[in-house]
Amino acid sequence: MTARIQEILMDLLDLDHEPADTDGRHTIEDWNSLAHVRIVHALESEFDVRFPDWVLTADRVTVAELAELIQPA
């Protein structure tokens, strides 16, 4: 699943490398607020989940946190 999340992020952010689990809006320059909304929408659609509202406004949500919200441990 994390690999699919990374693929989606690479596509939406036009990255040439897989983002690390610790990457997020605070580490990837092109992950701005508009991109964040697109990412949240794409992940919700892909994995048929609904993120809590705080995810849309979080400044430091990471790839690992998104994965955990999709499939809790």
Summary of the structure (lengths in Angstrom):
residues: 73
radius of gyration: 10.8
end to end distance: 12.8
largest distance: 29.6
contacts: 185
relative contact order: 0.22
helix: 53%
strand: 3%
